[in-house]
Amino acid sequence: MRYTTDERGILNNYAIEPVVYAAEYPSLDQQRQYKLQAACAALLMVSTLLAAFAVS
């Protein structure tokens, strides 16, 4: 487990905050990949729902 100590040597078991950085806007290739993933997810959901309705 990660912990910090203060100047008196007392342990602090609270979470250590990570370094914060600004996110970069996705490139056109990444955006295309996200759209493809969304289309595949939508197709999977629609096919699952249609299979459920067909079985019931």
Biopython code that builds the backbone (N, CA, C, O; Angstrom):
import numpy as np
from Bio.PDB.StructureBuilder import StructureBuilder

atoms = [
    (1, "MET", "N", (0.843, -1.168, 0.000)),
    (1, "MET", "CA", (0.000, 0.000, 0.000)),
    (1, "MET", "C", (0.893, 1.237, 0.000)),
    (1, "MET", "O", (1.914, 1.283, 0.686)),
    (2, "ARG", "N", (0.498, 2.220, -0.766)),
    (2, "ARG", "CA", (1.279, 3.453, -0.828)),
    (2, "ARG", "C", (0.859, 4.386, 0.293)),
    (2, "ARG", "O", (-0.317, 4.453, 0.650)),
    (3, "TYR", "N", (1.802, 5.089, 0.834)),
    (3, "TYR", "CA", (1.517, 6.039, 1.890)),
    (3, "TYR", "C", (2.573, 7.137, 1.869)),
    (3, "TYR", "O", (3.610, 7.008, 1.217)),
    (4, "THR", "N", (2.299, 8.202, 2.582)),
    (4, "THR", "CA", (3.254, 9.301, 2.712)),
    (4, "THR", "C", (3.566, 9.505, 4.184)),
    (4, "THR", "O", (2.814, 9.063, 5.053)),
    (5, "THR", "N", (4.651, 10.162, 4.456)),
    (5, "THR", "CA", (5.005, 10.513, 5.834)),
    (5, "THR", "C", (5.203, 12.017, 5.916)),
    (5, "THR", "O", (5.697, 12.642, 4.978)),
    (6, "ASP", "N", (4.809, 12.595, 7.056)),
    (6, "ASP", "CA", (5.021, 14.027, 7.220)),
    (6, "ASP", "C", (6.377, 14.266, 7.880)),
    (6, "ASP", "O", (7.154, 13.331, 8.073)),
    (7, "GLU", "N", (6.659, 15.530, 8.227)),
    (7, "GLU", "CA", (7.975, 15.878, 8.774)),
    (7, "GLU", "C", (8.218, 15.272, 10.149)),
    (7, "GLU", "O", (9.370, 15.178, 10.574)),
    (8, "ARG", "N", (7.177, 14.860, 10.855)),
    (8, "ARG", "CA", (7.345, 14.225, 12.163)),
    (8, "ARG", "C", (7.442, 12.710, 12.053)),
    (8, "ARG", "O", (7.615, 12.034, 13.067)),
    (9, "GLY", "N", (7.336, 12.165, 10.856)),
    (9, "GLY", "CA", (7.426, 10.728, 10.652)),
    (9, "GLY", "C", (6.108, 10.003, 10.794)),
    (9, "GLY", "O", (6.084, 8.773, 10.815)),
    (10, "ILE", "N", (5.007, 10.735, 10.891)),
    (10, "ILE", "CA", (3.686, 10.123, 11.030)),
    (10, "ILE", "C", (3.205, 9.679, 9.649)),
    (10, "ILE", "O", (3.298, 10.426, 8.675)),
    (11, "LEU", "N", (2.691, 8.455, 9.582)),
    (11, "LEU", "CA", (2.211, 7.920, 8.319)),
    (11, "LEU", "C", (0.883, 8.529, 7.932)),
    (11, "LEU", "O", (0.040, 8.803, 8.785)),
    (12, "ASN", "N", (0.702, 8.737, 6.653)),
    (12, "ASN", "CA", (-0.548, 9.238, 6.100)),
    (12, "ASN", "C", (-1.016, 8.214, 5.082)),
    (12, "ASN", "O", (-0.395, 8.048, 4.032)),
    (13, "ASN", "N", (-2.112, 7.525, 5.387)),
    (13, "ASN", "CA", (-2.612, 6.473, 4.509)),
    (13, "ASN", "C", (-3.603, 6.967, 3.473)),
    (13, "ASN", "O", (-4.222, 6.152, 2.790)),
    (14, "TYR", "N", (-3.773, 8.265, 3.335)),
    (14, "TYR", "CA", (-4.667, 8.790, 2.314)),
    (14, "TYR", "C", (-4.041, 8.621, 0.943)),
    (14, "TYR", "O", (-2.827, 8.464, 0.816)),
    (15, "ALA", "N", (-4.860, 8.654, -0.055)),
    (15, "ALA", "CA", (-4.385, 8.445, -1.420)),
    (15, "ALA", "C", (-3.450, 9.569, -1.848)),
    (15, "ALA", "O", (-3.643, 10.733, -1.498)),
    (16, "ILE", "N", (-2.436, 9.191, -2.612)),
    (16, "ILE", "CA", (-1.517, 10.161, -3.189)),
    (16, "ILE", "C", (-2.145, 10.660, -4.486)),
    (16, "ILE", "O", (-2.522, 9.860, -5.342)),
    (17, "GLU", "N", (-2.257, 11.970, -4.632)),
    (17, "GLU", "CA", (-2.899, 12.520, -5.821)),
    (17, "GLU", "C", (-1.970, 12.415, -7.022)),
    (17, "GLU", "O", (-0.796, 12.769, -6.924)),
    (18, "PRO", "N", (-2.477, 11.936, -8.149)),
    (18, "PRO", "CA", (-1.641, 11.825, -9.345)),
    (18, "PRO", "C", (-1.390, 13.196, -9.966)),
    (18, "PRO", "O", (-2.076, 14.170, -9.656)),
    (19, "VAL", "N", (-0.412, 13.251, -10.835)),
    (19, "VAL", "CA", (-0.115, 14.480, -11.554)),
    (19, "VAL", "C", (-1.241, 14.737, -12.557)),
    (19, "VAL", "O", (-1.633, 13.833, -13.294)),
    (20, "VAL", "N", (-1.757, 15.952, -12.586)),
    (20, "VAL", "CA", (-2.869, 16.306, -13.465)),
    (20, "VAL", "C", (-2.317, 16.919, -14.744)),
    (20, "VAL", "O", (-1.407, 17.748, -14.705)),
    (21, "TYR", "N", (-2.870, 16.508, -15.870)),
    (21, "TYR", "CA", (-2.450, 17.049, -17.155)),
    (21, "TYR", "C", (-3.679, 17.233, -18.036)),
    (21, "TYR", "O", (-4.696, 16.563, -17.856)),
    (22, "ALA", "N", (-3.569, 18.143, -18.979)),
    (22, "ALA", "CA", (-4.687, 18.409, -19.884)),
    (22, "ALA", "C", (-4.733, 17.334, -20.972)),
    (22, "ALA", "O", (-3.703, 16.939, -21.518)),
    (23, "ALA", "N", (-5.925, 16.879, -21.269)),
    (23, "ALA", "CA", (-6.088, 15.867, -22.311)),
    (23, "ALA", "C", (-5.919, 16.507, -23.685)),
    (23, "ALA", "O", (-6.245, 17.676, -23.894)),
    (24, "GLU", "N", (-5.403, 15.712, -24.611)),
    (24, "GLU", "CA", (-5.239, 16.189, -25.982)),
    (24, "GLU", "C", (-6.455, 15.769, -26.802)),
    (24, "GLU", "O", (-7.014, 14.693, -26.593)),
    (25, "TYR", "N", (-6.853, 16.622, -27.728)),
    (25, "TYR", "CA", (-7.985, 16.314, -28.599)),
    (25, "TYR", "C", (-7.590, 15.151, -29.508)),
    (25, "TYR", "O", (-6.475, 15.141, -30.028)),
    (26, "PRO", "N", (-8.474, 14.170, -29.713)),
    (26, "PRO", "CA", (-8.120, 13.012, -30.538)),
    (26, "PRO", "C", (-7.880, 13.406, -32.000)),
    (26, "PRO", "O", (-8.532, 14.299, -32.540)),
    (27, "SER", "N", (-6.932, 12.716, -32.612)),
    (27, "SER", "CA", (-6.622, 12.970, -34.019)),
    (27, "SER", "C", (-7.752, 12.433, -34.898)),
    (27, "SER", "O", (-8.650, 11.744, -34.413)),
    (28, "LEU", "N", (-7.700, 12.750, -36.184)),
    (28, "LEU", "CA", (-8.742, 12.285, -37.103)),
    (28, "LEU", "C", (-8.767, 10.766, -37.188)),
    (28, "LEU", "O", (-9.837, 10.170, -37.307)),
    (29, "ASP", "N", (-7.596, 10.134, -37.127)),
    (29, "ASP", "CA", (-7.533, 8.675, -37.168)),
    (29, "ASP", "C", (-8.180, 8.080, -35.914)),
    (29, "ASP", "O", (-8.902, 7.087, -36.003)),
    (30, "GLN", "N", (-7.928, 8.674, -34.759)),
    (30, "GLN", "CA", (-8.553, 8.196, -33.529)),
    (30, "GLN", "C", (-10.059, 8.408, -33.564)),
    (30, "GLN", "O", (-10.815, 7.548, -33.112)),
    (31, "GLN", "N", (-10.502, 9.539, -34.095)),
    (31, "GLN", "CA", (-11.935, 9.797, -34.202)),
    (31, "GLN", "C", (-12.608, 8.770, -35.099)),
    (31, "GLN", "O", (-13.707, 8.306, -34.797)),
    (32, "ARG", "N", (-11.952, 8.411, -36.207)),
    (32, "ARG", "CA", (-12.482, 7.396, -37.113)),
    (32, "ARG", "C", (-12.585, 6.057, -36.385)),
    (32, "ARG", "O", (-13.565, 5.331, -36.551)),
    (33, "GLN", "N", (-11.573, 5.730, -35.577)),
    (33, "GLN", "CA", (-11.567, 4.479, -34.826)),
    (33, "GLN", "C", (-12.710, 4.457, -33.807)),
    (33, "GLN", "O", (-13.358, 3.427, -33.620)),
    (34, "TYR", "N", (-12.956, 5.596, -33.150)),
    (34, "TYR", "CA", (-14.055, 5.678, -32.186)),
    (34, "TYR", "C", (-15.401, 5.485, -32.877)),
    (34, "TYR", "O", (-16.285, 4.822, -32.335)),
    (35, "LYS", "N", (-15.562, 6.054, -34.063)),
    (35, "LYS", "CA", (-16.808, 5.892, -34.809)),
    (35, "LYS", "C", (-17.016, 4.437, -35.209)),
    (35, "LYS", "O", (-18.138, 3.932, -35.157)),
    (36, "LEU", "N", (-15.944, 3.765, -35.606)),
    (36, "LEU", "CA", (-16.039, 2.349, -35.968)),
    (36, "LEU", "C", (-16.417, 1.507, -34.752)),
    (36, "LEU", "O", (-17.240, 0.598, -34.859)),
    (37, "GLN", "N", (-15.824, 1.801, -33.608)),
    (37, "GLN", "CA", (-16.159, 1.070, -32.388)),
    (37, "GLN", "C", (-17.608, 1.299, -31.993)),
    (37, "GLN", "O", (-18.289, 0.367, -31.565)),
    (38, "ALA", "N", (-18.089, 2.536, -32.133)),
    (38, "ALA", "CA", (-19.487, 2.837, -31.809)),
    (38, "ALA", "C", (-20.428, 2.094, -32.744)),
    (38, "ALA", "O", (-21.461, 1.587, -32.305)),
    (39, "ALA", "N", (-20.088, 2.023, -34.029)),
    (39, "ALA", "CA", (-20.931, 1.307, -34.989)),
    (39, "ALA", "C", (-20.965, -0.186, -34.664)),
    (39, "ALA", "O", (-22.025, -0.808, -34.726)),
    (40, "CYS", "N", (-19.829, -0.757, -34.323)),
    (40, "CYS", "CA", (-19.789, -2.184, -33.957)),
    (40, "CYS", "C", (-20.592, -2.447, -32.690)),
    (40, "CYS", "O", (-21.295, -3.453, -32.601)),
    (41, "ALA", "N", (-20.495, -1.553, -31.709)),
    (41, "ALA", "CA", (-21.253, -1.717, -30.467)),
    (41, "ALA", "C", (-22.746, -1.618, -30.737)),
    (41, "ALA", "O", (-23.528, -2.394, -30.187)),
    (42, "ALA", "N", (-23.149, -0.673, -31.578)),
    (42, "ALA", "CA", (-24.564, -0.526, -31.907)),
    (42, "ALA", "C", (-25.072, -1.757, -32.644)),
    (42, "ALA", "O", (-26.174, -2.233, -32.369)),
    (43, "LEU", "N", (-24.282, -2.278, -33.575)),
    (43, "LEU", "CA", (-24.676, -3.485, -34.307)),
    (43, "LEU", "C", (-24.809, -4.676, -33.364)),
    (43, "LEU", "O", (-25.732, -5.478, -33.504)),
    (44, "LEU", "N", (-23.906, -4.792, -32.419)),
    (44, "LEU", "CA", (-23.976, -5.880, -31.446)),
    (44, "LEU", "C", (-25.230, -5.761, -30.586)),
    (44, "LEU", "O", (-25.907, -6.759, -30.336)),
    (45, "MET", "N", (-25.543, -4.558, -30.135)),
    (45, "MET", "CA", (-26.725, -4.361, -29.300)),
    (45, "MET", "C", (-28.011, -4.643, -30.079)),
    (45, "MET", "O", (-28.919, -5.290, -29.557)),
    (46, "VAL", "N", (-28.094, -4.170, -31.308)),
    (46, "VAL", "CA", (-29.290, -4.391, -32.121)),
    (46, "VAL", "C", (-29.460, -5.878, -32.402)),
    (46, "VAL", "O", (-30.569, -6.403, -32.298)),
    (47, "SER", "N", (-28.380, -6.560, -32.754)),
    (47, "SER", "CA", (-28.489, -7.991, -33.042)),
    (47, "SER", "C", (-28.862, -8.781, -31.790)),
    (47, "SER", "O", (-29.596, -9.765, -31.880)),
    (48, "THR", "N", (-28.369, -8.366, -30.631)),
    (48, "THR", "CA", (-28.738, -9.037, -29.382)),
    (48, "THR", "C", (-30.218, -8.838, -29.080)),
    (48, "THR", "O", (-30.908, -9.783, -28.698)),
    (49, "LEU", "N", (-30.705, -7.615, -29.250)),
    (49, "LEU", "CA", (-32.120, -7.353, -29.006)),
    (49, "LEU", "C", (-33.011, -8.107, -29.990)),
    (49, "LEU", "O", (-34.043, -8.650, -29.596)),
    (50, "LEU", "N", (-32.628, -8.145, -31.249)),
    (50, "LEU", "CA", (-33.425, -8.878, -32.245)),
    (50, "LEU", "C", (-33.429, -10.369, -31.936)),
    (50, "LEU", "O", (-34.455, -11.027, -32.102)),
    (51, "ALA", "N", (-32.301, -10.913, -31.488)),
    (51, "ALA", "CA", (-32.259, -12.331, -31.131)),
    (51, "ALA", "C", (-33.140, -12.598, -29.915)),
    (51, "ALA", "O", (-33.804, -13.632, -29.849)),
    (52, "ALA", "N", (-33.151, -11.680, -28.959)),
    (52, "ALA", "CA", (-33.995, -11.854, -27.764)),
    (52, "ALA", "C", (-35.470, -11.827, -28.136)),
    (52, "ALA", "O", (-36.251, -12.634, -27.631)),
    (53, "PHE", "N", (-35.858, -10.905, -29.015)),
    (53, "PHE", "CA", (-37.251, -10.839, -29.442)),
    (53, "PHE", "C", (-37.631, -12.063, -30.268)),
    (53, "PHE", "O", (-38.765, -12.534, -30.183)),
    (54, "ALA", "N", (-36.709, -12.581, -31.057)),
    (54, "ALA", "CA", (-37.007, -13.750, -31.878)),
    (54, "ALA", "C", (-37.206, -14.994, -31.018)),
    (54, "ALA", "O", (-38.045, -15.841, -31.326)),
    (55, "VAL", "N", (-36.449, -15.098, -29.963)),
    (55, "VAL", "CA", (-36.541, -16.282, -29.097)),
    (55, "VAL", "C", (-37.795, -16.225, -28.236)),
    (55, "VAL", "O", (-38.410, -17.258, -27.972)),
    (56, "SER", "N", (-38.179, -15.042, -27.800)),
    (56, "SER", "CA", (-39.326, -14.955, -26.883)),
    (56, "SER", "C", (-40.668, -14.997, -27.591)),
    (56, "SER", "O", (-41.712, -14.934, -26.941)),
]
sb = StructureBuilder()
sb.init_structure("model")
sb.init_model(0)
sb.init_chain("A")
sb.init_seg("    ")
for serial, (resi, resn, name, xyz) in enumerate(atoms, 1):
    if name == "N":
        sb.init_residue(resn, " ", resi, " ")
    sb.init_atom(name, np.array(xyz, "f"), 0.0, 1.0, " ", f" {name:<3s}", serial, name[0])
structure = sb.get_structure()
